Amino acid sequence: MQPGMGTVAKPSAFMPEKRRRMNLVGICMNIFFPWIVFCLLYAMLSFSFHYRHPTWAWIVVGCGFLVVALVLFIAFRARRRGNEPMWYNFAALALFLAVLLAAVFGDMNFWYNMQPFYDIENLNTYPNVDPSMDRGQQRMDAGRAYFTQGTKVDVTKSMGFKNLDIYCVAPIVKTGEKPDTYDFWAVGTNCCSGNSPDFRCGQYANPRARSGLRLMRDDQRPFFRLAVQQAEAAFRITAAHPLFFYWMQDPVAEMNSYRDEGFKYYLLGIFTFFSLNLFGVLCAVIGFSKF
């Protein structure tokens, strides 16, 4: 039977199946808009805005999820009007992932890298701290402490407290001096046995090391305090106001390493998200063109 006599001609090599026309604007928007949202939110949660305005940072994240809901509503209206909502649906999914991943990884980057850097940067720097004369109450706002010549970590009075990890402490003392109160302590995790004086944390073996970078992890401080209390009981010493430091030669370089790690993970995150989002758009183009 000839075409036009009540039958529909089937696609053939000479009459290929008609493909759906791609929306170039929609493709470009889905490549760049979720990525821009991710970059902005990831930066906002990783860096100083989160430190200075934590409440506003999470409010902006909430606004990001409201944008996702708005795009879903636009997709619903497009379907009601008989239009294809495919790119709207894809945009909603991409934006949802952008906001969620930026919130999760931005907060992690801030917590592990940038917050310690900002905390220490905002604290004071004390040169010529004499652990035999100075008291912890006098240096409560110390972020970096540079101790006097002859200061060392007294490994013989080290102690560890175990709670999953081993929280190791050893007093910072001046050679030949016995202070009334041991208020300056070198700390580390999983660098001692916990039941013998074998402190191996930080640069304990570096003869040039006589500086400390303040411990800023609030979740670890109580366990180091318990380790100090054990040392007080074991060695019959007093620690009235213990301050905890990571023992090292150059605190500035260590502090800057926190900042460098934060920027490194930020750049890694934005390039990774762009690559994944671009791959998703390409898959969507191929998939949508077949329907």
Secondary structure as the mmCIF struct_conf table of DSSP 4:
data_model
#
loop_
_struct_conf.conf_type_id
_struct_conf.id
_struct_conf.beg_label_comp_id
_struct_conf.beg_label_asym_id
_struct_conf.beg_label_seq_id
_struct_conf.end_label_comp_id
_struct_conf.end_label_asym_id
_struct_conf.end_label_seq_id
TURN_TY1_P TURN_TY1_P1 PRO A 3 GLY A 4
BEND BEND1 MET A 5 GLY A 6
HELX_LH_PP_P HELX_LH_PP_P1 ALA A 9 PRO A 11
BEND BEND2 ALA A 13 MET A 15
HELX_LH_PP_P HELX_LH_PP_P2 PRO A 16 MET A 22
HELX_RH_AL_P HELX_RH_AL_P1 LEU A 24 SER A 46
BEND BEND3 PHE A 47 PHE A 47
HELX_RH_AL_P HELX_RH_AL_P2 SER A 48 ARG A 52
HELX_RH_AL_P HELX_RH_AL_P3 PRO A 54 ARG A 80
TURN_TY1_P TURN_TY1_P2 ARG A 81 GLY A 82
HELX_RH_AL_P HELX_RH_AL_P4 MET A 86 ASN A 109
HELX_RH_PI_P HELX_RH_PI_P1 PHE A 110 MET A 114
HELX_RH_AL_P HELX_RH_AL_P5 GLN A 115 GLU A 121
TURN_TY1_P TURN_TY1_P3 ASN A 122 ASN A 122
BEND BEND4 LEU A 123 LEU A 123
STRN STRN1 ASN A 124 VAL A 129
TURN_TY1_P TURN_TY1_P4 PRO A 131 MET A 133
HELX_RH_3T_P HELX_RH_3T_P1 GLY A 136 ARG A 139
TURN_TY1_P TURN_TY1_P5 MET A 140 ASP A 141
STRN STRN2 ALA A 142 PHE A 147
HELX_LH_PP_P HELX_LH_PP_P3 THR A 148 THR A 148
TURN_TY1_P TURN_TY1_P6 GLN A 149 GLY A 150
STRN STRN3 THR A 151 VAL A 153
HELX_RH_3T_P HELX_RH_3T_P2 VAL A 155 LYS A 157
STRN STRN4 MET A 159 LYS A 162
BEND BEND5 ASN A 163 ASP A 165
STRN STRN5 ILE A 166 LYS A 174
TURN_TY1_P TURN_TY1_P7 THR A 175 GLY A 176
BEND BEND6 ASP A 180 THR A 181
STRN STRN6 PHE A 184 THR A 189
BEND BEND7 ASN A 190 CYS A 192
BEND BEND8 GLY A 194 PRO A 197
TURN_TY1_P TURN_TY1_P8 GLY A 202 ALA A 205
TURN_TY1_P TURN_TY1_P9 PRO A 207 ARG A 208
STRN STRN7 SER A 211 ARG A 214
TURN_TY1_P TURN_TY1_P10 ASP A 218 GLN A 220
HELX_RH_AL_P HELX_RH_AL_P6 ARG A 221 PHE A 235
TURN_TY1_P TURN_TY1_P11 ARG A 236 ARG A 236
BEND BEND9 ALA A 240 HIS A 241
STRN STRN8 LEU A 243 MET A 248
BEND BEND10 GLN A 249 GLN A 249
HELX_RH_AL_P HELX_RH_AL_P7 PRO A 251 SER A 289
TURN_TY1_P TURN_TY1_P12 LYS A 290 LYS A 290
#
